[in-house]
């Protein structure tokens, strides 16, 4: 059994009501007007309840995404804080090899919830379920990062840093939509 009653198509109650209004004899229609009004009010109440439940579920989703966003920012900060070059790399010693920059999250949870809610609204309107990367790129705010990493075949424009038998290359990356 379906959770929601179809509202379009030949089997939909709305279609039956429209057919009834169009085809029924006016005298019979007038006699059954009270019953029809009762049925329409019941249906309207059911639709209102369904909309309220959808809104509640959407708000729960936004609340969870706010918590996930805050946790992700903390995790990225921890990764960056723990990314240090070895001691024997001369001028690169103890420098970060991962830098992650992004627009700061708002302190006010309502502002962050509003921003995330707008993305959720857009996804609902578009009827898409993005993967995590797509969701990140739809999120407001810029994301930028860079990494210095050993590379057997470094990019042509990446300067090499050698020290103590280690070779690292400075590589810059920028997320799509950065600076938005």
C-alpha positions in Angstrom: 0.0 0.0 0.0 1.3 3.4 -0.9 2.1 5.9 1.8 0.6 8.8 -0.1 -2.6 8.9 -2.2 -1.9 9.7 -5.9 -3.0 13.2 -6.8 -2.7 12.8 -10.6 -3.8 10.1 -13.0 -7.1 8.2 -13.6 -7.0 6.6 -10.1 -6.4 9.8 -8.2 -9.2 11.0 -5.9 -8.8 14.5 -7.4 -9.5 13.0 -10.8 -12.6 11.2 -9.5 -13.9 14.4 -7.9 -13.3 16.5 -11.0 -15.1 13.8 -13.1 -18.0 13.8 -10.6 -18.3 17.6 -10.6 -18.2 17.6 -14.4 -20.5 14.7 -15.1 -23.0 14.6 -12.3 -26.5 16.0 -12.6 -26.6 19.4 -10.9 -29.6 18.4 -8.7 -27.8 15.2 -7.4 -24.6 17.3 -7.0 -26.4 19.8 -4.9 -27.9 17.0 -2.8 -24.4 15.5 -2.2 -22.7 18.9 -1.6 -22.4 18.4 2.1 -20.8 15.0 1.7 -18.5 16.4 -1.0 -17.5 19.3 1.2 -16.7 16.9 4.1 -14.6 14.7 1.8 -12.7 17.7 0.4 -12.0 19.1 3.9 -10.8 15.6 5.1 -8.5 15.4 2.0 -7.2 19.0 2.7 -6.5 18.1 6.3 -4.6 15.0 5.2 -2.6 17.0 2.7 -1.8 19.6 5.3 -0.6 16.9 7.7 1.6 15.3 4.9 3.2 18.7 4.2 3.8 19.3 7.9 5.5 15.9 8.2 7.7 16.6 5.1 8.7 20.0 6.6 9.6 18.3 9.9 11.7 15.7 8.1 13.4 18.4 6.1 14.2 20.4 9.2 15.6 17.2 10.9 17.8 16.7 7.8 19.0 20.3 7.9 19.8 20.0 11.6 21.8 16.8 11.0 23.7 18.5 8.1 24.5 21.5 10.4 26.1 19.1 12.9 27.9 17.2 10.1 29.3 20.5 8.7 30.6 21.6 12.1 32.2 18.2 12.7 33.7 18.2 9.2 35.3 21.6 9.8 36.7 20.4 13.1 38.1 17.3 11.4 39.7 19.4 8.6 41.3 21.7 11.2 42.7 18.6 13.1 44.1 17.1 9.9 45.8 20.4 9.0 47.2 20.8 12.6 48.7 17.4 12.5 50.2 17.7 9.0 53.8 18.6 9.7 56.9 17.9 7.6 59.7 15.8 9.2 62.4 17.6 11.2 65.1 16.9 8.6 63.7 19.0 5.7 65.7 22.2 6.3 63.5 25.2 5.7 60.5 22.9 5.3 61.0 21.3 8.6 57.8 21.2 10.7 55.9 23.2 8.1 52.4 22.1 7.3 52.1 20.0 4.2 48.3 20.3 4.1 46.5 23.6 4.2 42.8 23.8 4.0 41.1 27.1 3.8 37.4 27.8 3.6 35.0 30.5 4.5 34.3 30.3 8.2 31.0 28.8 9.4 28.7 31.3 10.9 28.6 31.4 14.7 24.8 31.6 14.7 23.4 28.1 14.1 20.3 29.6 12.6 22.3 31.3 9.9 24.1 28.0 9.0 20.8 26.1 9.1 19.4 28.7 6.7 22.3 28.3 4.3 22.2 24.6 4.4 18.4 24.7 4.1 18.7 26.6 0.9 20.9 23.9 -0.6 18.4 21.2 0.6 15.5 23.2 -1.0 17.4 23.4 -4.2 18.1 19.7 -4.3 14.5 18.9 -3.5 13.3 21.2 -6.3 15.7 19.6 -8.7 14.8 16.1 -7.4 18.5 15.0 -7.3 20.5 13.1 -4.7 24.1 14.3 -5.0 27.1 12.4 -3.7 29.2 14.0 -1.0 31.5 15.8 -3.5 28.6 17.3 -5.4 27.0 18.4 -2.1 30.2 20.1 -1.0 30.4 22.0 -4.3 26.8 23.2 -4.0 27.5 24.5 -0.5 27.9 28.2 -0.1 31.4 29.6 0.5 34.8 29.0 -1.0 37.0 26.0 -0.5 40.7 26.2 -1.1 43.5 23.8 -0.3 47.1 23.1 -1.0 49.4 20.2 -0.3 53.1 19.4 -0.4 53.4 15.7 -1.1 56.0 13.3 -2.5 55.3 12.8 -6.1 57.0 10.4 -8.5 55.9 12.6 -11.4 55.2 16.0 -10.1 53.2 18.6 -12.0 55.4 20.7 -14.3 54.9 23.9 -12.3 55.4 22.4 -8.8 58.7 23.4 -7.2 60.6 20.6 -5.7 62.0 20.7 -2.2 64.7 18.3 -1.3 66.3 17.7 2.1 67.6 14.7 3.9 66.8 12.3 1.1 63.2 13.4 0.9 61.6 15.1 -2.0 58.4 17.0 -1.8 56.6 19.1 -4.3 54.4 22.1 -3.5 51.0 21.5 -5.2 48.2 24.0 -5.1 44.6 23.1 -5.6 41.4 25.0 -5.5 37.9 23.6 -5.1 35.3 24.4 -7.7 33.3 27.4 -6.7 36.1 28.8 -4.6 35.7 32.4 -3.6 31.9 32.3 -4.1 
